[in-house]
Amino acid sequence: MKTVLITGASTGLGSSLALLLAERGHRVWATMRDLAKQGPLVDAAAQKRLAITVRQLDVESAASVTQCVEDMIAAEKRIDVLVNNAGAGFIRTTEQATEDDIRWVMDVNFMGVVRGTKAVMPHMRAAGSGHIVNISSVGGLVGQPFNEIYCAAKFAVEGYTEAMASYVEEGFGIRFSVVEPGGISSDFVKNVQAKVAATGGLLQDSYLPLLQRYLSRGRDRAAADREGVFQTPDEVARVVADCIESASPPLRLRTSQWAEDFCRFKTAADPTGKLQQAAVVSRLL
């Protein structure tokens, strides 16, 4: 049994992963920014007779993250796994995005990962073990149209994870994995659309024809999904749970064949990232 802290667990992957890990016998702390959204998770856990601890945690607040981790340590005496899952998409061109928009995307998707990692590191170092799983995206490996700000944040998560793994695992026995799903059938896309609507909708500018073409292709893919772009949250959760339970987890992990194919030019030579990690350690440590 592992004690696991999951961020962004109100819906989607975070909720599915919390339920699955609890079913597999792990002690799960499922956290979310807004506790008013805990109902579906709590109801699902009760229906399955699962014990899941639900707590408030806002990845945009260092104080909130630290307090939740300290509460978990006080209650459980340890934290074995952190899943940095909370994140948010964003579709705007660089010209269209305000600096506040950009700061928000980086804060939620990248700084949230840093804050979570920073909070658990002292406890994992003291234990001489631990596993930090960062939920990235194929957008963390491959830049995509109109997603440059989001992709930049996920690229940052990828580099951060690689760098931490290069010495923290060697020195303290703490492992790192970065998970790269393709599309997930969840509220993620709806939340992206809501953010666009809240910040002025589709702007009538020179980018509009390209954006409309991009959105149209996306709707076509979602409607038919003949390519297997989209997975359910439960499908991705199984991949993440298996990674958590692995005796030798990969540094880098795609969650579907579509994601593997989409990223193949970046990952074919080293699918798990372990070869690059070993090369960095041998050259620099």
Secondary structure as UniProt FT lines:
FT   STRAND          3..6
FT   HELIX           12..23
FT   TURN            24..25
FT   STRAND          27..32
FT   HELIX           35..37
FT   HELIX           39..47
FT   TURN            48..49
FT   STRAND          52..56
FT   TURN            59..60
FT   HELIX           62..76
FT   STRAND          81..84
FT   TURN            94..96
FT   HELIX           99..106
FT   HELIX           107..111
FT   HELIX           112..127
FT   STRAND          130..135
FT   HELIX           138..140
FT   TURN            145..146
FT   HELIX           148..172
FT   STRAND          174..180
FT   STRAND          183..184
FT   HELIX           188..198
FT   TURN            199..200
FT   TURN            206..207
FT   HELIX           208..224
FT   TURN            226..227
FT   STRAND          230..231
FT   HELIX           233..245
FT   STRAND          252..254
FT   HELIX           257..262
FT   HELIX           264..267
FT   TURN            268..269
FT   TURN            271..272
FT   HELIX           274..284
//
